[in-house]
Amino acid sequence: MSRDDESYRVGRNRPPKEHQFMKGKSGNPNRRPKKPGKASHESIKLPLDQLVLAEANRVLTLREDGRPAKRTVSETIVMKTWMTAAAGNAHAQRTFLQLIQNAQAREDSQRRELLLRAYELKLDLEEARDQYVAGGGDEFSMRVHPTDIEIDYAKGDVRFFIPLTDEEWAARAYLVRVLNDEHVILERHSETVMIDGDDALLQLGREGAIFRVHVANEALPPRLRRPPPAQFRIRASTAARLLDRLSDWPQFRERIRAKLSHLDPG
């Protein structure tokens, strides 16, 4: 035994050398594994665009007029910028005007792109119609017709009436039946008024039928529309009450309102 071994005395915090931990080797190789912690931002690698959009769509709870209101981060920023600009802050005014200009530029670009694509598709459908008619077919029996794309070049609006699913085809067939049924009702009203005269009850039922004709026409492509008889009118008060039922579809309601520009006062 060496002198170093003779001088080593076993005692408190001095275990026998044969039971001491070996250098470089764990003393508890089967220890309990660490608990998984929360994922840090560094461990979540999202593309920058996705990260920005995720934060922009994060919902915050704010207080507006003393009441809690839920707003996304992007809505909050725009609202705060507008409020600061309205208060006279020149920097906020320039920022908000730039936001408006950028949004309008993107919207105009998207609208022009949509108009171009719709126009090209309409030309393709017109060519297909000409070939179909040249072969002896009836163009109104075509499943897809050029008029199923309605382009308002003055306003830059495009509306597509091309059913893509069985449900959409069924909805179109239902609207066509509604349109035909309402025209039958209006024809009967016309005969009744000529024979027996008009009354308030007949007028109310006729106005409802006229309104439903306008709704069906607005949801159908131009080739399937049938305008109501010109001699029948709908009062503004009745139209306002019926238009309220379309409150969940504001753009659709405004189109119907424009169609009822010949309202009688009252």
Contacts in CASP RR format, 6 or more apart in sequence:
PFRMAT RR
TARGET T0000
AUTHOR 0000-0000-0000
METHOD contacts of the structure
MODEL  1
MSRDDESYRVGRNRPPKEHQFMKGKSGNPNRRPKKPGKASHESIKLPLDQ
LVLAEANRVLTLREDGRPAKRTVSETIVMKTWMTAAAGNAHAQRTFLQLI
QNAQAREDSQRRELLLRAYELKLDLEEARDQYVAGGGDEFSMRVHPTDIE
IDYAKGDVRFFIPLTDEEWAARAYLVRVLNDEHVILERHSETVMIDGDDA
LLQLGREGAIFRVHVANEALPPRLRRPPPAQFRIRASTAARLLDRLSDWP
QFRERIRAKLSHLDPG
5 17 0 8 1.000
8 14 0 8 1.000
8 17 0 8 1.000
10 16 0 8 1.000
21 27 0 8 1.000
46 54 0 8 1.000
55 73 0 8 1.000
56 72 0 8 1.000
56 73 0 8 1.000
56 74 0 8 1.000
57 72 0 8 1.000
57 73 0 8 1.000
57 74 0 8 1.000
58 72 0 8 1.000
58 73 0 8 1.000
59 70 0 8 1.000
59 71 0 8 1.000
59 72 0 8 1.000
60 70 0 8 1.000
60 71 0 8 1.000
60 72 0 8 1.000
60 73 0 8 1.000
60 76 0 8 1.000
61 68 0 8 1.000
61 69 0 8 1.000
61 70 0 8 1.000
62 68 0 8 1.000
62 69 0 8 1.000
62 70 0 8 1.000
62 71 0 8 1.000
62 76 0 8 1.000
63 69 0 8 1.000
71 79 0 8 1.000
78 99 0 8 1.000
81 92 0 8 1.000
81 95 0 8 1.000
81 96 0 8 1.000
81 99 0 8 1.000
82 96 0 8 1.000
84 92 0 8 1.000
85 92 0 8 1.000
85 93 0 8 1.000
85 95 0 8 1.000
85 96 0 8 1.000
111 156 0 8 1.000
114 158 0 8 1.000
115 151 0 8 1.000
115 153 0 8 1.000
115 156 0 8 1.000
115 158 0 8 1.000
118 149 0 8 1.000
118 151 0 8 1.000
118 158 0 8 1.000
118 160 0 8 1.000
119 151 0 8 1.000
121 149 0 8 1.000
122 146 0 8 1.000
122 149 0 8 1.000
122 151 0 8 1.000
125 144 0 8 1.000
125 145 0 8 1.000
125 146 0 8 1.000
125 148 0 8 1.000
125 149 0 8 1.000
126 146 0 8 1.000
128 142 0 8 1.000
129 139 0 8 1.000
129 142 0 8 1.000
129 145 0 8 1.000
129 146 0 8 1.000
132 139 0 8 1.000
132 142 0 8 1.000
133 139 0 8 1.000
139 145 0 8 1.000
140 223 0 8 1.000
144 162 0 8 1.000
145 221 0 8 1.000
145 223 0 8 1.000
147 161 0 8 1.000
147 221 0 8 1.000
147 222 0 8 1.000
147 223 0 8 1.000
148 160 0 8 1.000
148 161 0 8 1.000
148 162 0 8 1.000
148 221 0 8 1.000
148 223 0 8 1.000
149 158 0 8 1.000
149 159 0 8 1.000
149 160 0 8 1.000
149 161 0 8 1.000
149 162 0 8 1.000
150 158 0 8 1.000
150 159 0 8 1.000
150 160 0 8 1.000
150 161 0 8 1.000
150 221 0 8 1.000
150 222 0 8 1.000
151 157 0 8 1.000
151 158 0 8 1.000
152 158 0 8 1.000
161 172 0 8 1.000
161 220 0 8 1.000
161 221 0 8 1.000
163 169 0 8 1.000
163 171 0 8 1.000
163 172 0 8 1.000
172 220 0 8 1.000
172 224 0 8 1.000
175 216 0 8 1.000
175 219 0 8 1.000
175 220 0 8 1.000
176 216 0 8 1.000
176 220 0 8 1.000
176 224 0 8 1.000
178 212 0 8 1.000
178 216 0 8 1.000
179 213 0 8 1.000
179 216 0 8 1.000
179 217 0 8 1.000
179 220 0 8 1.000
179 224 0 8 1.000
179 225 0 8 1.000
179 226 0 8 1.000
180 226 0 8 1.000
182 209 0 8 1.000
182 210 0 8 1.000
182 212 0 8 1.000
182 213 0 8 1.000
182 216 0 8 1.000
182 228 0 8 1.000
183 213 0 8 1.000
183 226 0 8 1.000
183 228 0 8 1.000
185 205 0 8 1.000
185 206 0 8 1.000
185 209 0 8 1.000
186 206 0 8 1.000
186 209 0 8 1.000
186 210 0 8 1.000
186 213 0 8 1.000
186 228 0 8 1.000
186 229 0 8 1.000
186 232 0 8 1.000
187 229 0 8 1.000
189 202 0 8 1.000
189 205 0 8 1.000
189 206 0 8 1.000
189 209 0 8 1.000
189 232 0 8 1.000
190 229 0 8 1.000
190 231 0 8 1.000
190 232 0 8 1.000
192 202 0 8 1.000
193 202 0 8 1.000
204 238 0 8 1.000
206 232 0 8 1.000
207 234 0 8 1.000
207 235 0 8 1.000
207 238 0 8 1.000
207 239 0 8 1.000
207 242 0 8 1.000
208 234 0 8 1.000
208 238 0 8 1.000
208 242 0 8 1.000
209 228 0 8 1.000
210 228 0 8 1.000
210 232 0 8 1.000
210 233 0 8 1.000
210 234 0 8 1.000
211 234 0 8 1.000
211 238 0 8 1.000
211 239 0 8 1.000
211 242 0 8 1.000
211 256 0 8 1.000
211 260 0 8 1.000
213 226 0 8 1.000
213 227 0 8 1.000
213 228 0 8 1.000
214 228 0 8 1.000
214 256 0 8 1.000
214 259 0 8 1.000
214 260 0 8 1.000
215 246 0 8 1.000
215 256 0 8 1.000
217 225 0 8 1.000
217 226 0 8 1.000
217 227 0 8 1.000
217 259 0 8 1.000
218 252 0 8 1.000
218 255 0 8 1.000
218 256 0 8 1.000
218 259 0 8 1.000
219 252 0 8 1.000
233 262 0 8 1.000
233 263 0 8 1.000
233 264 0 8 1.000
234 260 0 8 1.000
234 263 0 8 1.000
234 264 0 8 1.000
235 263 0 8 1.000
235 264 0 8 1.000
235 265 0 8 1.000
235 266 0 8 1.000
236 263 0 8 1.000
236 264 0 8 1.000
236 265 0 8 1.000
236 266 0 8 1.000
237 266 0 8 1.000
239 257 0 8 1.000
239 260 0 8 1.000
239 263 0 8 1.000
243 253 0 8 1.000
243 256 0 8 1.000
243 257 0 8 1.000
246 252 0 8 1.000
246 253 0 8 1.000
246 256 0 8 1.000
247 253 0 8 1.000
END
